[in-house]
């Protein structure tokens, strides 16, 4: 991912400085809840509200600045950095589990085209907003999001700010990631001898419905539809593994099954989901380096289908090693009434 220019870096540093001061001034804020997602989104809110010129585009998870160093440790408060090198958040905060993987996650925040500037933008933040106004802005915004569970926050964020043509797609991707995280939690509960909040069968149904919706939203988009075949290859593997997991006796589940589902989470996010997101990033790039960002994402897109399929083969081998890859006889026949209902749903969606 492109590096920020010197001007952009200086503006981000000043934003982080004011954000840290705002957090210090709010006694109800528990700094241990700081994580990459919340800090990046708070940066976005200010950049968007006050039209601060920092390069961005819609991409994997939400509005962020393309700089992997921006996270809890980049946020200086009166007590020093707000968190350790890894996110310090509740274990149920599945977004931050995914963030711990060392993969580039540069992302997004408006649907405008690349902006052109007659001269180099100012690196002085006060050219765009006074420090006092920015402090007031952050003091108002921080309490609303700080203690929200991250995936719930992302769903709300997408509902309110995602470009219209991508909104439902981003929301559905979050639903699927949440269901996969629920599946990991269910396996944990079963291994520990307790009853999960949701059964594996129930979670499986939710995963299948989310995948169907994801296919629909990708397939109906003129540009993204070119990624659908590869996306389906990836999500078919997820559905196969979840089906096979549901066929196992709960008494047979092991930590190896849990690890396999966690690998599927990463496979979906960093490969299957990333493939159409590269096109979304190209379409929505904005800021002083928008052209460079588009060129970089286009270069990545050109061979990313092969990367997805290569990773799919690797994951399939891992699944087979723990009996989560179905044999031909493991597939369940579809009841005629269920098939009719699915075809009716597809017809309705097609006619909308």
VOBA-1610 file (N, C-alpha, C; in pm, whole numbers, padded with zeros to 5 digits, always signed):
BEGIN
Unk+00084-00119+00000Unk+00000+00000+00000Unk+00088+00124+00000Unk+00040+00228-00064Unk+00118+00351-00075Unk+00147+00408+00063Unk+00259+00481+00073Unk+00292+00552+00196Unk+00229+00690+00193Unk+00196+00740+00310Unk+00147+00876+00320Unk+00258+00973+00279Unk+00219+01084+00220Unk+00317+01189+00193Unk+00358+01252+00325Unk+00464+01332+00321Unk+00507+01401+00443Unk+00397+01491+00498Unk+00327+01560+00408Unk+00217+01647+00452Unk+00106+01566+00517Unk+00068+01455+00453Unk-00038+01371+00509Unk+00003+01313+00644Unk+00128+01270+00656Unk+00176+01215+00783Unk+00170+01319+00894Unk+00209+01441+00862Unk+00205+01548+00963Unk+00061+01577+01006Unk-00031+01576+00912Unk-00171+01599+00946Unk-00226+01487+01033Unk-00192+01363+01001Unk-00238+01250+01081Unk-00179+01256+01222Unk-00050+01291+01234Unk+00012+01304+01366Unk-00060+01408+01450Unk-00097+01519+01389Unk-00169+01624+01462Unk-00309+01577+01503Unk-00374+01502+01416Unk-00505+01446+01451Unk-00494+01351+01569Unk-00392+01266+01566Unk-00372+01171+01676Unk-00343+01243+01807Unk-00269+01353+01799Unk-00238+01432+01918Unk-00366+01487+01981Unk-00453+01543+01900Unk-00579+01598+01951Unk-00669+01486+02001Unk-00671+01375+01930Unk-00751+01261+01973Unk-00707+01211+02110Unk-00575+01203+02131Unk-00524+01162+02262Unk-00566+01257+02372Unk-00560+01388+02343Unk-00602+01487+02443Unk-00751+01472+02473Unk-00831+01447+02370Unk-00975+01430+02391Unk-01004+01309+02479Unk-00932+01199+02456Unk-00952+01079+02537Unk-00915+01106+02682Unk-00803+01177+02704Unk-00762+01212+02840Unk-00868+01294+02913Unk-00943+01374+02838Unk-01040+01465+02901Unk-01174+01398+02932Unk-01189+01271+02894Unk-01316+01200+02915Unk-01295+01090+03019Unk-01330+01115+03145Unk-01302+01017+03251Unk-01375+00885+03234Unk-01485+00884+03160Unk-01562+00760+03144Unk-01501+00666+03040Unk-01398+00711+02969Unk-01338+00631+02862Unk-01231+00538+02918Unk-01250+00408+02899Unk-01153+00308+02940Unk-01054+00289+02825Unk-00930+00328+02847Unk-00831+00326+02738Unk-00797+00185+02692Unk-00828+00083+02773Unk-00798-00053+02731Unk-00884-00097+02613Unk-00989-00021+02583Unk-01075-00053+02469Unk-01021+00005+02338Unk-00907+00071+02345Unk-00848+00125+02221Unk-00810+00011+02128Unk-00845+00023+02002Unk-00800-00073+01903Unk-00787-00003+01768Unk-00724-00072+01676Unk-00696-00014+01545Unk-00822+00036+01475Unk-00927-00044+01480Unk-01050-00007+01409Unk-01107+00124+01461Unk-01120+00137+01592Unk-01181+00258+01648Unk-01095+00381+01622Unk-00964+00367+01635Unk-00877+00483+01611Unk-00882+00525+01464Unk-00878+00427+01374Unk-00885+00460+01232Unk-01017+00529+01198Unk-01127+00481+01256Unk-01257+00541+01224Unk-01268+00682+01282Unk-01210+00704+01399Unk-01211+00839+01457Unk-01129+00935+01371Unk-01019+00886+01316Unk-00945+00968+01220Unk-01033+01002+01100Unk-01100+00901+01049Unk-01187+00923+00934Unk-01294+01027+00962Unk-01359+01017+01078Unk-01467+01110+01108Unk-01419+01255+01096Unk-01300+01283+01149Unk-01246+01419+01143Unk-01205+01456+01000Unk-01139+01364+00931Unk-01095+01391+00794Unk-01215+01420+00704Unk-01321+01344+00724Unk-01441+01362+00643Unk-01515+01490+00681Unk-01529+01515+00810Unk-01606+01630+00859Unk-01540+01762+00820Unk-01407+01768+00830Unk-01337+01896+00810Unk-01260+01900+00677Unk-01283+01801+00590Unk-01224+01797+00456Unk-01072+01811+00461Unk-01010+01728+00543Unk-00865+01728+00558Unk-00806+01638+00449Unk-00711+01688+00369Unk-00663+01614+00251Unk-00568+01499+00283Unk-00624+01381+00304Unk-00545+01260+00327Unk-00599+01152+00232Unk-00510+01084+00161Unk-00550+00984+00062Unk-00625+00869+00128Unk-00730+00821+00060Unk-00812+00714+00115Unk-00895+00650+00006Unk-00952+00533+00037Unk-01048+00468-00054Unk-01125+00365+00027Unk-01238+00321-00023Unk-01308+00209+00040Unk-01234+00081+00004Unk-01216-00004+00106Unk-01139-00126+00083Unk-01191-00236+00174Unk-01111-00294+00262Unk-01151-00415+00333Unk-01251-00393+00447Unk-01218-00308+00543Unk-01297-00306+00667Unk-01365-00176+00700Unk-01327-00066+00641Unk-01389+00060+00677Unk-01294+00174+00653Unk-01324+00288+00712Unk-01248+00408+00682Unk-01117+00411+00759Unk-01007+00400+00689Unk-00877+00410+00754Unk-00778+00482+00665Unk-00671+00525+00725Unk-00559+00586+00652Unk-00464+00474+00611Unk-00408+00476+00488Unk-00321+00367+00443Unk-00185+00369+00510Unk-00182+00335+00637Unk-00058+00334+00712Unk-00073+00231+00822Unk+00004+00121+00813Unk-00013+00012+00908Unk+00029+00050+01050Unk+00101+00159+01068Unk+00149+00196+01201Unk+00041+00263+01285Unk-00073+00297+01224Unk-00177+00368+01298Unk-00262+00268+01374Unk-00247+00269+01505Unk-00321+00180+01593Unk-00307+00231+01734Unk-00337+00148+01835Unk-00330+00194+01973Unk-00196+00256+02012Unk-00084+00197+01965Unk+00046+00249+02004Unk+00078+00384+01941Unk+00007+00420+01835Unk+00030+00550+01771Unk-00042+00662+01844Unk-00131+00625+01935Unk-00214+00723+02002Unk-00153+00756+02138Unk-00093+00874+02149Unk-00030+00916+02272Unk-00130+00992+02360Unk-00144+00945+02483Unk-00226+01016+02581Unk-00134+01056+02696Unk-00192+01115+02798Unk-00111+01158+02912Unk-00040+01041+02978Unk-00097+00920+02963Unk-00038+00801+03023Unk+00054+00726+02927Unk+00082+00785+02811Unk+00161+00717+02711Unk+00071+00646+02613Unk+00125+00550+02535Unk+00043+00477+02438Unk-00078+00414+02504Unk-00190+00408+02432Unk-00313+00358+02493Unk-00317+00207+02506Unk-00232+00136+02438Unk-00241-00008+02446Unk-00111-00074+02409Unk-00103-00208+02427Unk+00016-00283+02391Unk+00023-00303+02240Unk+00125-00375+02195Unk+00142-00394+02052Unk+00030-00475+01990Unk-00029-00565+02068Unk-00148-00634+02019Unk-00270-00573+02084Unk-00387-00579+02018Unk-00505-00512+02071Unk-00542-00561+02210Unk-00576-00468+02299Unk-00618-00503+02434Unk-00767-00480+02444Unk-00844-00582+02406Unk-00989-00570+02397Unk-01051-00701+02442Unk-01182-00704+02465Unk-01247-00829+02503Unk-01225-00937+02398Unk-01216-01063+02443Unk-01188-01172+02352Unk-01296-01190+02247Unk-01418-01143+02276Unk-01527-01158+02181Unk-01520-01058+02068Unk-01426-00966+02075Unk-01416-00861+01973Unk-01348-00916+01850Unk-01424-00988+01767Unk-01365-01065+01659Unk-01294-00981+01555Unk-01331-00857+01539Unk-01264-00770+01441Unk-01116-00760+01474Unk-01083-00754+01602Unk-00945-00734+01640Unk-00865-00863+01633Unk-00933-00977+01642Unk-00865-01103+01616Unk-00817-01106+01473Unk-00903-01063+01381Unk-00867-01059+01240Unk-00757-00957+01216Unk-00762-00845+01287Unk-00661-00742+01266Unk-00522-00788+01307Unk-00514-00892+01394Unk-00384-00934+01443Unk-00301-01003+01334Unk-00366-01045+01225Unk-00292-01106+01115Unk-00212-00998+01044Unk-00086-01029+01015Unk+00002-00926+00957Unk-00018-00914+00807Unk-00133-00863+00767Unk-00165-00839+00627Unk-00205-00694+00612Unk-00167-00633+00500Unk-00198-00492+00479Unk-00348-00470+00480Unk-00394-00374+00556Unk-00537-00341+00560Unk-00555-00190+00548Unk-00527-00135+00427Unk-00541+00008+00406Unk-00683+00035+00367Unk-00758+00134+00401Unk-00896+00136+00354Unk-00962+00266+00326Unk-01056+00304+00350Unk-01158+00376+00281Unk-01229+00493+00342Unk-01272+00585+00264Unk-01380+00659+00321Unk-01463+00758+00245Unk-01458+00772+00122Unk-01565+00843+00053Unk-01584+00783-00084Unk-01693+00822-00148Unk-01718+00770-00282Unk-01685+00875-00388Unk-01611+00977-00348Unk-01575+01082-00444Unk-01455+01038-00527Unk-01437+01098-00642Unk-01321+01067-00725Unk-01200+01143-00674Unk-01084+01114-00731Unk-00962+01177-00683Unk-00968+01328-00688Unk-00931+01391-00578Unk-00933+01537-00573Unk-00806+01594-00634Unk-00817+01709-00697Unk-00702+01778-00753Unk-00679+01907-00676Unk-00554+01935-00647Unk-00521+02055-00572Unk-00436+02147-00659Unk-00468+02277-00654Unk-00391+02375-00730Unk-00251+02391-00674Unk-00236+02366-00544Unk-00106+02377-00479Unk-00099+02271-00370Unk+00021+02251-00316Unk+00040+02153-00209Unk-00048+02189-00090Unk-00131+02096-00040Unk-00214+02126+00076Unk-00129+02162+00197Unk-00185+02241+00285Unk-00114+02282+00406Unk-00097+02163+00500Unk+00018+02157+00566Unk+00043+02053+00665Unk+00004+02098+00805Unk-00050+02219+00816Unk-00095+02273+00945Unk-00243+02238+00963Unk-00273+02155+01061Unk-00411+02111+01081Unk-00507+02228+01102Unk-00455+02336+01161Unk-00543+02451+01190Unk-00585+02524+01063Unk-00529+02488+00949Unk-00577+02544+00823Unk-00714+02487+00786Unk-00750+02376+00852Unk-00877+02310+00821Unk-00976+02315+00938Unk-00924+02313+01059Unk-01010+02315+01177Unk-00927+02361+01297Unk-00987+02442+01383Unk-00914+02487+01502Unk-00902+02371+01600Unk-00800+02376+01683Unk-00779+02270+01781Unk-00899+02259+01876Unk-00953+02373+01917Unk-01066+02370+02010Unk-01189+02307+01946Unk-01213+02338+01818Unk-01328+02278+01750Unk-01309+02127+01732Unk-01186+02086+01701Unk-01159+01944+01684Unk-01173+01869+01816Unk-01125+01931+01925Unk-01142+01870+02057Unk-01290+01852+02090Unk-01369+01953+02064Unk-01513+01945+02089Unk-01576+01834+02005Unk-01532+01826+01881Unk-01585+01724+01790Unk-01555+01584+01843Unk-01429+01561+01883Unk-01392+01429+01933Unk-01459+01397+02066Unk-01474+01495+02152Unk-01541+01469+02280Unk-01686+01428+02260Unk-01744+01472+02150Unk-01881+01433+02119Unk-01887+01295+02054Unk-01790+01264+01968Unk-01793+01139+01892Unk-01745+01018+01972Unk-01642+01036+02054Unk-01578+00922+02120Unk-01674+00840+02205Unk-01755+00900+02293Unk-01840+00818+02380Unk-01938+00730+02303Unk-01980+00773+02185Unk-02079+00696+02109Unk-02025+00564+02056Unk-01896+00557+02032Unk-01842+00436+01970Unk-01744+00358+02057Unk-01690+00421+02160Unk-01572+00364+02228Unk-01596+00225+02285Unk-01711+00204+02350Unk-01734+00076+02415Unk-01824-00017+02333Unk-01851+00019+02208Unk-01928-00070+02121Unk-01843-00191+02082Unk-01907-00308+02075Unk-01841-00424+02018Unk-01807-00391+01872Unk-01687-00424+01830Unk-01635-00372+01704Unk-01719-00410+01583Unk-01764-00535+01575Unk-01842-00575+01459Unk-01976-00502+01454Unk-02037-00479+01568Unk-02160-00401+01571Unk-02133-00258+01528Unk-02022-00203+01575Unk-01985-00067+01534Unk-01968-00060+01382Unk-01900-00159+01324Unk-01878-00157+01180Unk-02010-00164+01103Unk-02103-00246+01149Unk-02232-00253+01081Unk-02301-00117+01082Unk-02300-00052+01197Unk-02361+00081+01206Unk-02287+00182+01118Unk-02155+00170+01119Unk-02072+00261+01039Unk-02104+00247+00890Unk-02112+00123+00844Unk-02143+00101+00702Unk-02283+00152+00668Unk-02377+00130+00758Unk-02514+00174+00732Unk-02520+00325+00713Unk-02438+00397+00788Unk-02444+00543+00787Unk-02352+00607+00683Unk-02241+00542+00649Unk-02140+00613+00570Unk-02096+00545+00441Unk-02124+00417+00423Unk-02075+00349+00302Unk-02139+00406+00177Unk-02067+00411+00065Unk-02127+00453-00062Unk-02251+00369-00092Unk-02353+00429-00145Unk-02482+00362-00165Unk-02468+00229-00238Unk-02388+00227-00345Unk-02382+00106-00427Unk-02309-00010-00359Unk-02237+00019-00250Unk-02163-00086-00180Unk-02216-00112-00039Unk-02312-00034+00006Unk-02354-00040+00147Unk-02397-00181+00189Unk-02490-00240+00118Unk-02543-00370+00157Unk-02436-00479+00147Unk-02345-00465+00054Unk-02236-00562+00041Unk-02145-00557+00163Unk-02109-00437+00208Unk-02024-00426+00326Unk-02095-00477+00451Unk-02222-00446+00464Unk-02297-00494+00580Unk-02302-00647+00580Unk-02326-00705+00463Unk-02335-00852+00456Unk-02201-00917+00484Unk-02092-00856+00440Unk-01961-00913+00470Unk-01937-00916+00620Unk-01987-00814+00690Unk-01972-00810+00835Unk-02059-00916+00901Unk-02179-00937+00848Unk-02264-01044+00901Unk-02193-01179+00889Unk-02134-01206+00774Unk-02068-01335+00754Unk-01950-01350+00849Unk-01873-01247+00866Unk-01759-01254+00957Unk-01806-01276+01101Unk-01917-01214+01137Unk-01972-01233+01271Unk-02017-01377+01290Unk-02084-01435+01190Unk-02129-01574+01202Unk-02010-01669+01213Unk-01904-01644+01138Unk-01785-01730+01148Unk-01722-01719+01286Unk-01721-01598+01342Unk-01669-01580+01478Unk-01759-01652+01579Unk-01891-01647+01557Unk-01984-01719+01644Unk-01956-01869+01639Unk-01918-01919+01522Unk-01889-02061+01508Unk-01766-02100+01590Unk-01665-02016+01588Unk-01547-02041+01672Unk-01586-02043+01819Unk-01670-01947+01860Unk-01715-01941+01999Unk-01793-02067+02036Unk-01876-02116+01944Unk-01955-02236+01971Unk-01864-02358+01989Unk-01762-02370+01905Unk-01668-02481+01919Unk-01596-02472+02053Unk-01554-02352+02090Unk-01489-02332+02221Unk-01578-02382+02334Unk-01706-02340+02330Unk-01798-02378+02437Unk-01815-02530+02443Unk-01828-02593+02327Unk-01847-02738+02323Unk-01724-02810+02378Unk-01606-02767+02337Unk-01482-02830+02386Unk-01470-02815+02537Unk-01514-02700+02588Unk-01506-02674+02733Unk-01617-02742+02811Unk-01710-02809+02742Unk-01815-02882+02809Unk-01939-02802+02842Unk-01952-02684+02786Unk-02070-02601+02811Unk-02158-02595+02686Unk-02274-02533+02701Unk-02368-02522+02589Unk-02346-02389+02518Unk-02321-02391+02388Unk-02299-02265+02316Unk-02427-02183+02309Unk-02412-02051+02292Unk-02528-01964+02281Unk-02612-02000+02159Unk-02547-02041+02051Unk-02617-02085+01930Unk-02561-02220+01887Unk-02647-02306+01838Unk-02601-02436+01791Unk-02524-02421+01661Unk-02441-02519+01633Unk-02366-02518+01507Unk-02462-02521+01389Unk-02571-02595+01400Unk-02669-02602+01291Unk-02730-02465+01263Unk-02761-02391+01368Unk-02819-02257+01352Unk-02719-02161+01288Unk-02595-02168+01334Unk-02492-02080+01277Unk-02466-02117+01131Unk-02467-02245+01103Unk-02448-02291+00964Unk-02554-02230+00873Unk-02678-02231+00916Unk-02785-02174+00834Unk-02761-02025+00810Unk-02718-01953+00914Unk-02690-01809+00899Unk-02576-01786+00802Unk-02472-01869+00810Unk-02358-01856+00719Unk-02402-01878+00575Unk-02482-01980+00552Unk-02528-02009+00416Unk-02613-01895+00360Unk-02699-01838+00443Unk-02782-01726+00397Unk-02696-01602+00368Unk-02599-01575+00454Unk-02511-01460+00431Unk-02430-01476+00303Unk-02382-01596+00278Unk-02305-01621+00156Unk-02393-01601+00033Unk-02517-01649+00039Unk-02609-01629-00074Unk-02631-01481-00101Unk-02650-01403+00006Unk-02670-01259-00010Unk-02545-01191-00065Unk-02429-01235-00015Unk-02303-01179-00063Unk-02289-01201-00214Unk-02320-01322-00258Unk-02314-01352-00402Unk-02408-01260-00480Unk-02527-01239-00426Unk-02625-01156-00496Unk-02575-01013-00511Unk-02522-00955-00403Unk-02478-00815-00409Unk-02356-00797-00499Unk-02269-00897-00504Unk-02155-00890-00596Unk-02201-00910-00740Unk-02287-01008-00762Unk-02329-01041-00897Unk-02411-00934-00966Unk-02482-00853-00888Unk-02567-00752-00950Unk-02490-00624-00986Unk-02365-00615-00941Unk-02284-00495-00967Unk-02205-00516-01096Unk-02217-00424-01190Unk-02156-00441-01322Unk-02007-00472-01315Unk-01934-00399-01232Unk-01789-00415-01226Unk-01749-00533-01137Unk-01810-00545-01020Unk-01772-00649-00926Unk-01811-00789-00973Unk-01907-00799-01063Unk-01954-00930-01106Unk-01844-01014-01169Unk-01739-00950-01220Unk-01628-01025-01279Unk-01552-01106-01175Unk-01571-01075-01047Unk-01503-01149-00940Unk-01588-01264-00886Unk-01713-01275-00930Unk-01807-01366-00865Unk-01764-01512-00872Unk-01715-01557-00987Unk-01678-01699-00999Unk-01573-01738-00896Unk-01473-01654-00878Unk-01367-01685-00781Unk-01420-01672-00638Unk-01503-01572-00613Unk-01565-01559-00481Unk-01645-01684-00448Unk-01722-01735-00544Unk-01801-01856-00520Unk-01711-01976-00491Unk-01599-01986-00563Unk-01503-02094-00533Unk-01459-02088-00387Unk-01434-01967-00339Unk-01390-01952-00201Unk-01499-01980-00101Unk-01617-01925-00124Unk-01726-01944-00027Unk-01782-02085-00030Unk-01772-02154-00145Unk-01812-02295-00148Unk-01729-02377-00051Unk-01600-02346-00044Unk-01513-02418+00051Unk-01557-02392+00194Unk-01593-02267+00224Unk-01641-02234+00358Unk-01768-02312+00390Unk-01862-02313+00296Unk-01988-02385+00319Unk-01964-02535+00336Unk-01874-02591+00256Unk-01843-02734+00269Unk-01787-02766+00407Unk-01695-02684+00454Unk-01633-02709+00584Unk-01735-02697+00697Unk-01821-02597+00689Unk-01922-02578+00794Unk-02023-02691+00791Unk-02062-02737+00672Unk-02152-02852+00662Unk-02090-02975+00727Unk-01963-03000+00696Unk-01897-03119+00751Unk-01881-03105+00902Unk-01854-02986+00951Unk-01845-02964+01095Unk-01978-02997+01162Unk-02088-02955+01100Unk-02221-02981+01154Unk-02253-03130+01157Unk-02192-03207+01066Unk-02217-03351+01061Unk-02141-03427+01169Unk-02038-03366+01225Unk-01961-03432+01331Unk-02039-03433+01462Unk-02018-03536+01540Unk-02070-03536+01676Unk-01996-03430+01757Unk-02070-03359+01841Unk-02004-03256+01922Unk-01896-03316+02011Unk-01911-03443+02046Unk-01811-03509+02131Unk-01678-03526+02059Unk-01681-03518+01926Unk-01559-03539+01848Unk-01484-03410+01817Unk-01541-03295+01853Unk-01477-03168+01818Unk-01352-03146+01902Unk-01250-03089+01838Unk-01120-03070+01901Unk-01069-02929+01874Unk-00963-02889+01944Unk-00902-02759+01914Unk-00855-02747+01769Unk-00823-02861+01705Unk-00782-02857+01565Unk-00897-02813+01475Unk-01019-02852+01510Unk-01135-02805+01433Unk-01153-02654+01451Unk-01132-02608+01572Unk-01142-02464+01598Unk-01040-02389+01513Unk-00916-02437+01513Unk-00810-02369+01437Unk-00842-02367+01288Unk-00902-02474+01238Unk-00937-02480+01096Unk-01041-02375+01061Unk-01139-02355+01148Unk-01242-02253+01121Unk-01181-02113+01131Unk-01087-02094+01222Unk-01018-01965+01230Unk-00942-01936+01100Unk-00881-02038+01043Unk-00811-02018+00915Unk-00910-01982+00804Unk-01030-02037+00812Unk-01133-02000+00715Unk-01174-01854+00730Unk-01178-01804+00854Unk-01206-01662+00876Unk-01106-01575+00801Unk-00980-01607+00819Unk-00875-01528+00753Unk-00880-01546+00602Unk-00908-01668+00558Unk-00919-01693+00414Unk-01030-01608+00353Unk-01143-01600+00418Unk-01251-01518+00365Unk-01210-01371+00360Unk-01156-01320+00471Unk-01132-01176+00480Unk-01018-01131+00390Unk-00907-01203+00394Unk-00787-01157+00326Unk-00771-01209+00183Unk-00861-01296+00141Unk-00853-01346+00004Unk-00988-01331-00069Unk-01090-01402-00022Unk-01219-01399-00092Unk-01279-01259-00094Unk-01286-01197+00023Unk-01345-01063+00034Unk-01254-00957-00027Unk-01125-00975-00013Unk-01031-00876-00066Unk-01040-00865-00218Unk-01071-00974-00286Unk-01072-00973-00433Unk-01167-00866-00488Unk-01296-00864-00454Unk-01381-00754-00502Unk-01344-00620-00440Unk-01289-00623-00318Unk-01255-00496-00252Unk-01144-00421-00325Unk-01058-00492-00395Unk-00956-00423-00474Unk-01022-00335-00580Unk-01129-00383-00642Unk-01201-00303-00741Unk-01274-00186-00675Unk-01328-00211-00555Unk-01396-00102-00483Unk-01296+00008-00449Unk-01176-00031-00408Unk-01072+00066-00376Unk-01036+00149-00499Unk-01024+00083-00613Unk-00993+00155-00738Unk-01103+00255-00770Unk-01227+00214-00751Unk-01342+00299-00785Unk-01356+00418-00693Unk-01316+00404-00567Unk-01345+00508-00467Unk-01223+00585-00420Unk-01107+00560-00481Unk-00985+00628-00436Unk-01001+00779-00443Unk-00953+00847-00339Unk-00965+00993-00332Unk-00846+01048-00257Unk-00810+01173-00288Unk-00700+01238-00217Unk-00582+01266-00308Unk-00476+01316-00250Unk-00362+01363-00328Unk-00290+01252-00403Unk-00299+01129-00355Unk-00230+01017-00420Unk-00328+00916-00479Unk-00447+00961-00514Unk-00551+00870-00562Unk-00506+00792-00685Unk-00439+00859-00779Unk-00395+00790-00901Unk-00295+00679-00869Unk-00203+00706-00777Unk-00105+00605-00738Unk-00174+00487-00670Unk-00272+00518-00585Unk-00345+00413-00515Unk-00421+00325-00615Unk-00486+00388-00712Unk-00559+00310-00813Unk-00464+00218-00890Unk-00351+00272-00931Unk-00255+00193-01008Unk-00205+00073-00927Unk-00179+00096-00800Unk-00129-00012-00715Unk-00234-00120-00695Unk-00358-00079-00672Unk-00464-00176-00650Unk-00496-00252-00779Unk-00489-00184-00893Unk-00513-00252-01021Unk-00407-00358-01047Unk-00282-00325-01017Unk-00174-00423-01035Unk-00196-00545-00945Unk-00242-00520-00822Unk-00269-00631-00731Unk-00386-00715-00780Unk-00486-00649-00836Unk-00607-00720-00880Unk-00578-00816-00995Unk-00486-00780-01082Unk-00466-00855-01207Unk-00430-01001-01186Unk-00361-01034-01078Unk-00329-01174-01054Unk-00383-01225-00920Unk-00476-01149-00861Unk-00523-01189-00729Unk-00615-01310-00735Unk-00681-01333-00849Unk-00765-01452-00861Unk-00681-01578-00842Unk-00560-01580-00897Unk-00472-01695-00880Unk-00431-01710-00733Unk-00409-01599-00665Unk-00373-01606-00524Unk-00487-01664-00441Unk-00609-01624-00472Unk-00725-01678-00400Unk-00734-01829-00420Unk-00720-01874-00544Unk-00735-02017-00573Unk-00619-02098-00516Unk-00499-02041-00516Unk-00385-02110-00454Unk-00408-02126-00304Unk-00454-02020-00240Unk-00480-02027-00096Unk-00595-02124-00068Unk-00693-02126-00157Unk-00804-02220-00140Unk-00752-02363-00137Unk-00659-02397-00225Unk-00602-02531-00228Unk-00530-02564-00098Unk-00456-02466-00046Unk-00385-02485+00080Unk-00483-02508+00195Unk-00587-02424+00201Unk-00686-02437+00307Unk-00761-02569+00296Unk-00793-02611+00173Unk-00864-02737+00153Unk-00783-02854+00208Unk-00653-02852+00188Unk-00568-02958+00242Unk-00570-02957+00394Unk-00568-02838+00454Unk-00577-02827+00600Unk-00709-02883+00651Unk-00818-02851+00580Unk-00950-02899+00621Unk-00958-03051+00611Unk-00902-03106+00503Unk-00905-03251+00485Unk-00832-03322+00599Unk-00727-03259+00650Unk-00648-03323+00756Unk-00724-03336+00887Unk-00832-03258+00904Unk-00913-03268+01027Unk-01056-03310+00993Unk-01072-03374+00878Unk-01202-03428+00834Unk-01309-03319+00826Unk-01273-03205+00769Unk-01371-03100+00744Unk-01388-03073+00594Unk-01343-03166+00513Unk-01362-03155+00369Unk-01453-03271+00326Unk-01575-03243+00282Unk-01671-03350+00255Unk-01628-03440+00139Unk-01658-03568+00154Unk-01649-03662+00043Unk-01781-03655-00034Unk-01785-03707-00157Unk-01909-03699-00235Unk-02032-03749-00161Unk-02017-03854-00081Unk-02132-03909-00010Unk-02176-03829+00111Unk-02098-03726+00147Unk-02132-03645+00265Unk-02233-03534+00233Unk-02250-03503+00107Unk-02341-03393+00072Unk-02485-03436+00094Unk-02562-03344+00150Unk-02700-03374+00186Unk-02794-03342+00070Unk-02889-03430+00040Unk-02986-03399-00067Unk-03072-03280-00027Unk-03104-03196-00124Unk-03187-03079-00097Unk-03333-03118-00112Unk-03410-03095-00007Unk-03554-03122-00011Unk-03620-03039-00121Unk-03716-03099-00194Unk-03781-03029-00305Unk-03845-02898-00261Unk-03904-02896-00142Unk-03969-02773-00096Unk-03867-02665-00067Unk-03751-02707-00014Unk-03644-02611+00014Unk-03590-02555-00117Unk-03571-02644-00216Unk-03521-02600-00346Unk-03617-02502-00411Unk-03747-02531-00403Unk-03847-02442-00461Unk-03844-02305-00394Unk-03827-02306-00261Unk-03821-02179-00188Unk-03699-02098-00229Unk-03585-02165-00246Unk-03462-02096-00285Unk-03475-02038-00426Unk-03534-02116-00517Unk-03552-02067-00653Unk-03647-01948-00656Unk-03750-01952-00572Unk-03844-01840-00563Unk-03773-01715-00513Unk-03687-01733-00410Unk-03611-01619-00357Unk-03521-01560-00464Unk-03454-01647-00540Unk-03364-01599-00645Unk-03441-01525-00753Unk-03559-01575-00788Unk-03640-01508-00890Unk-03684-01371-00843Unk-03721-01363-00715Unk-03763-01235-00659Unk-03648-01135-00662Unk-03528-01180-00624Unk-03411-01092-00624Unk-03379-01047-00766Unk-03392-01136-00862Unk-03359-01102-01001Unk-03454-00995-01055Unk-03580-01002-01014Unk-03680-00909-01065Unk-03678-00775-00994Unk-03608-00766-00879Unk-03606-00639-00804Unk-03530-00532-00882
//
